[in-house]
Amino acid sequence: MMVQFRTSPYDVPFHPNPVTFLPGFELEVHVLYVNSNSQSYIRQPGRCEFSISAFESQTGELESPQHTLPPESSCIYHFQGRRHETVWVSFIKYHSAIDPTGFESPAECMTQLRIWDGRWSVTSRPYGIHPEYTRNASLIEQICREEVPRLCSRSLIAKGSRPCSTQESYLSTGSDLTIEYRPSPIGTARLYGPASAFKLRYEFVDNSLGGAPLEPLVAPSAMPEPAALVQFHPKSCDRVFRSSSASRGIFRSPSNVFLYGRGGSPNISCTIRFEAGIGESVRLSITRARFGGRSCQNMQNRSGRWHCNHHSGPIADLRISEVPWTDIPPLPRDCLCSDVSSSINLAPLAASIVEVRFTAMQMEVDQDFRDFYFEGRYEFEKDECDTDWSVRRLRGRSGDALLKPTPCPALIQPWLVEPETEGSYLVLKMKGFWMPPLLHSAPPCPTDARITVYSTNNPKNSRDLCPSGPDVVAFSDGWDNAYEYSALEISKSLIIEFKSSRKPREFEGNEYKFSWMEIYPGNDCPFKCQELQACIPRELWCDGKIHCPSGQDESSTECDHRMPLSPLHVGVAAATLTLFSLFLSLAAGLTACARRKRVEKKHQLQAHHVDTNGRYPHHPPYAHHSAPHHHMASSHALTPIYLDPTKDSFC
């Protein structure tokens, strides 16, 4: 800076000098140091142009030049992100000190700030002259000299304040954003600095997710998306990885700040699905994870599965589930909720569809993807274990099934039992005893195998059974309150899982049987199991198979007197009665035939020995045993009864 002092040629030489007169002048100089590598300092005159790249810094702050610029200077700021990123800019300070005389000019906009969605390209750059640009961008905002842009100044005043919203900031739709700034729009330069100044924060928002967009199999969650995503990026963080696209790879939580507390969303819930092909299974490992220091602990049970032991406070966890049936909610398998620094290999699952759900609730305004994240690896492995899940989906009034180990790597084999009639419930009958929640109070179980029973939409209330002992029963959810109205939809289907901590080739070969039956609530029904206090279908009563635990439905008292015969019994009884009736009819007919035959024979003999006058004929003595006998035999012999056409009956 050069300061030039000149005396006036019009001074009065004979004017008396004041007492305080001092020849010359006094100049006070202050030096303001500015980082020469920052955007607050211009190295070359007339080249107020800066490029801010995501490869240098993902986030930062930027200030306007703090020194005097030539009149009508313009500063260009190019924000360039990666192709999967967008640019988020928030002005936290803005000052404009315009000369009041400028307001006397005609009412027109003296543009001081423009924000463009896109990047300018340089067409020519003559030496010493401001370069020319082609604006391949759309104008987002134009600020005149008497206006201010969208401000979010509270983050500068107080720490821990609520995050800036999209109504208080600017967000590009692509990977580039350009800001055009004119410090002195009216063309006058000031010795003591620019007429206006600003300070802003920028961030390159990572929108990469991996995989493909996921269409939900069941009803989506009611959790709304953040306003920024609805306005600019209408998509969720749910993704799917298919074996047809890649056999292995890396999956991770999203790094989009708008999905976290600092971006305005206190809750996040993302589902990542893996779909294997025929004869393939999904293998997962979690390499690292962080859950914001929440009070929770990872626990591993005897079967090698992980579960979360939440102590208090809001929930943040990573849950792994499998989907054997697409119209049934996923079946939970593993849960992680505390930090993971070394890789965890998850046990293999039986289904070809596996889901990973990442959830963090009630995040603070300064928490983001650096506080809550996870990363893992997936692989689709061929194991030739193609389970027919339609066979494991059981339906009917009653039935039986066998739980047995399979040669497949998955140690959990689920079955689904559904009631056939609407409004009915299910009761399961198995052998064993229920394991209490506290393992130290449980009696010893002679086998490592366990059978787990729970409702399809309420897996938290599952119960484990040691499959050794007397008969036990389990009911569908809602049976205890079957006589009460409930506004909640209760699933009456049951999941039965066979679990063991042993490898398939080490199984003992044991098989465990369970049976199920439909039941109905009712007090005065004619077919009721008293010990269950439940009504059963009519066709199960006295059908030759015991359904009630006490055998009441097959007791002689019920089946002989009270219960009508079953269709089989009715058929047998009808056939027996018909045969007995035919036998009686035949016996009566034969008896009548024999009696009639005797009467006819008697009448024939009488007619043979009596003449028309009532006297016996005279026979020679020598012919008493020969001639008369021959005559009678030849004249009056009868034909067999089935050959005589003159008879009026079968006799």
Secondary structure, 3 states (H helix, E strand, C coil): CCCCCCCCCCCCCCCCCCCCCCCCCCCCCCCCCCCCCCCCCCCCCCCCEEEEECCCCCEEEEECCCCCCCCCCCEEEEEECCCCEEEEEEEEEEEECCCHHHHHCCCCCCEEEEEEEEEEEEEECCCCCCCEEEEEEEEEEEEECCCCCCECCHHHHCCCCCCCCHHHCEECCCCEEEEEECCCCCCCCCCCCCCEEEEEEEEEEECCCCCEECCCCCCCCCCCCCHHHHHHCCCCCCEEEECCCCCEEEEECCCCHHHCHHHCCCCEEEEEEEECCCCEEEEEEEEEEEECCCCEEEEECCCCCEEEEECCCCCEEEEEEECCCCCCCCEEEEEECCCECCCEECCCCCCCEEEEEEEECCCCCCCCCCCEEEEEEEEEEECCCCCCCCCCEEECCEEEEEECCCCCCCCEEEEEEECCCCCCEEEEEEEEEECCCCHHHCCCCCCCCEEEEEECCEEEEEEEEEEEEEEEEEECCCCCCCCCCCCCCCCCCEEEEEECCCCHHHCCCCCEEEEEEEEECCCCCCCEECCCCEECCHHHCCCCCCCCCCCHHHCHHHHHHHCCCCHHHHHHHHHHHHHHHHHHHHHHHHHHHHHHHHHHHHHHHHHHHCCCCCCCCCCCCCCCCCHHHHHHHHHHCCCCHHHCCCCCCCC
